[in-house]
Amino acid sequence: TIKISTTTIDEDSIAFWVSDNGPGISPEIQERIFDPFFTTKDVGQGTGLGLSISYQIIVAQHGGEIKCYSMPGKGTKFSITLPITQPKVPDSPIVVNTALLVEVLIVGVERRTDA
């Protein structure tokens, strides 16, 4: 089962959580989960870029935060916190709407559960 919940943290930030009741993620894997090209899949089955790209978008481009909480056998929960007002990045060619970002991340989760 996958659960998605959202809330307003304060007047400046929002948060949402994506959690499941799956097998969980070991502490050793959690340490590397946001590293570029890290994957637990077989060669040719994944690039290991999904969570790395998510981290870059959420943290570097939006000034937010993403964390993973998991225990083997207990499921996994990702928390994402984003500022409501985006920080101004001088001369940045990338403009992303926070609501669109949330929608894209949720669609990605929905696709993953169908696999």
C-alpha positions in Angstrom: 0.0 0.0 0.0 1.3 3.4 -0.9 0.1 6.5 1.1 0.6 10.1 0.1 -0.1 12.9 2.5 0.5 16.7 2.4 0.5 19.5 4.8 1.5 23.1 5.3 4.4 23.3 7.7 4.2 27.1 8.2 3.5 30.2 6.1 6.7 29.6 4.2 6.8 25.8 3.4 4.8 22.8 2.5 5.6 19.1 3.0 4.4 15.8 1.6 5.2 12.2 2.4 5.2 9.1 0.3 5.2 5.9 2.3 4.7 2.2 1.7 4.5 -1.0 3.7 7.0 -2.8 1.5 10.1 -4.6 2.6 12.0 -1.5 3.6 15.5 -0.3 2.7 18.7 -1.4 4.6 20.8 1.3 6.3 23.7 0.5 3.9 21.6 1.3 0.9 19.9 4.3 2.5 23.4 5.9 2.8 23.8 5.9 -1.0 20.2 6.2 -2.2 20.6 9.8 -3.5 24.1 9.1 -5.1 24.2 9.5 -8.9 24.3 6.1 -10.7 23.6 4.1 -7.5 21.2 1.3 -8.2 20.3 -2.0 -6.6 19.0 -3.3 -9.9 20.8 -5.7 -12.3 23.0 -4.2 -15.0 20.9 -2.8 -17.8 17.8 -2.6 -15.6 18.2 0.9 -14.2 20.4 4.0 -14.4 20.4 4.9 -10.7 19.5 8.5 -11.6 15.9 8.8 -10.4 16.5 9.8 -6.7 19.7 11.7 -7.6 17.7 13.9 -10.0 14.9 14.3 -7.5 17.5 15.4 -4.9 19.0 18.0 -7.2 15.5 19.4 -8.2 14.2 19.5 -4.6 17.4 20.6 -2.8 19.6 22.5 -5.2 17.0 24.1 -7.4 14.1 24.7 -4.9 15.9 25.1 -1.6 13.9 22.1 -0.2 14.7 19.0 1.6 14.2 15.2 0.9 14.8 12.5 3.5 14.3 8.7 3.5 13.2 6.9 6.6 13.1 3.1 6.4 13.7 -0.1 8.4 14.0 -3.5 6.8 10.6 -5.3 7.1 8.8 -2.1 8.1 8.4 -0.1 4.9 9.8 3.2 3.7 8.8 6.8 4.0 10.1 9.7 2.0 9.5 13.3 3.3 9.8 16.2 1.0 9.7 19.8 2.2 9.5 22.7 -0.2 9.4 26.5 0.2 6.1 28.0 -0.9 7.9 30.9 -2.5 10.8 29.8 -4.7 14.2 31.4 -4.0 15.3 33.7 -6.8 18.2 32.2 -8.7 20.0 34.8 -10.8 20.4 33.9 -14.5 18.9 30.4 -14.0 17.5 29.0 -17.2 15.4 26.5 -15.2 12.0 27.6 -13.9 9.9 24.9 -12.2 6.5 25.4 -10.5 6.4 23.7 -7.1 2.9 22.3 -7.7 4.1 20.8 -11.0 7.1 19.3 -9.3 4.8 17.6 -6.7 2.6 16.3 -9.5 5.6 14.9 -11.4 7.0 13.1 -8.3 3.6 11.6 -7.5 3.1 10.4 -11.1 6.6 8.8 -10.9 5.5 7.0 -7.7 2.3 5.7 -9.3 4.2 4.4 -12.3 6.7 2.6 -10.1 3.9 0.8 -8.2 2.6 -0.6 -11.5 5.9 -2.2 -12.4 
